[in-house]
């Protein structure tokens, strides 16, 4: 399985205070797909969108090796 992971570079806002969180882990998400072709399509989608928050996207091959990294 190929894995694409995205992680914010800064903490997100606390919905109750409207201020940035000062502690805790950075938010992240991941998706797994069966083929490299699927991974490449998801990579295009994940890295081509404009996002106001800095984030790091990483693609891993089925062996856990890093294939691509994007700093947005």
C-alpha positions in Angstrom: 0.0 0.0 0.0 1.2 3.5 -0.8 0.6 6.2 1.8 0.2 9.9 1.5 0.4 11.9 4.7 -0.2 15.6 5.3 0.7 17.4 8.5 0.2 21.1 9.4 3.4 23.0 10.3 1.7 25.1 12.9 -1.0 24.4 15.4 -4.5 25.1 14.4 -6.9 27.5 16.1 -8.8 26.4 19.1 -12.5 26.6 18.2 -13.5 27.7 21.7 -11.1 30.6 22.1 -10.4 31.5 18.4 -6.7 31.6 19.2 -3.9 29.3 18.1 -3.4 26.2 20.4 -0.2 26.4 22.4 0.3 22.7 23.1 -0.5 19.3 21.8 0.4 17.5 18.6 0.2 19.0 15.1 -2.9 17.9 13.1 -2.3 15.4 10.3 -4.2 13.1 8.0 -3.2 10.2 5.8 -4.6 8.1 2.9 -3.5 4.7 1.7 -4.0 3.5 -1.9 -3.1 0.3 -3.8 -1.0 1.5 -6.7 1.7 4.1 -7.5 -0.6 5.6 -10.1 -3.3 6.2 -7.5 -0.8 7.7 -5.2 0.5 10.1 -7.9 -3.1 11.3 -8.6 -3.7 11.9 -4.9 -0.3 13.7 -4.7 -1.4 16.1 -7.5 -4.6 16.9 -5.7 -3.0 17.2 -2.3 -0.1 19.5 -3.3 -1.8 21.6 -6.0 -4.5 23.2 -3.8 -3.9 26.6 -2.1 -3.9 26.5 1.6 -3.3 29.4 3.9 -1.7 27.2 6.5 1.8 25.8 6.1 1.8 22.1 5.8 4.1 19.2 4.8 3.0 16.4 2.5 4.9 13.1 2.3 4.4 10.1 0.0 5.6 6.7 1.1 6.0 3.6 -1.0 4.7 0.1 0.2 8.0 -0.5 2.0 7.8 2.7 4.1 10.4 4.6 2.1 9.8 8.3 1.5 9.2 8.9 -2.2 8.2 12.6 -2.3 8.1 15.5 0.2 6.4 18.9 -0.4 6.5 21.9 1.8 3.5 24.2 1.1 
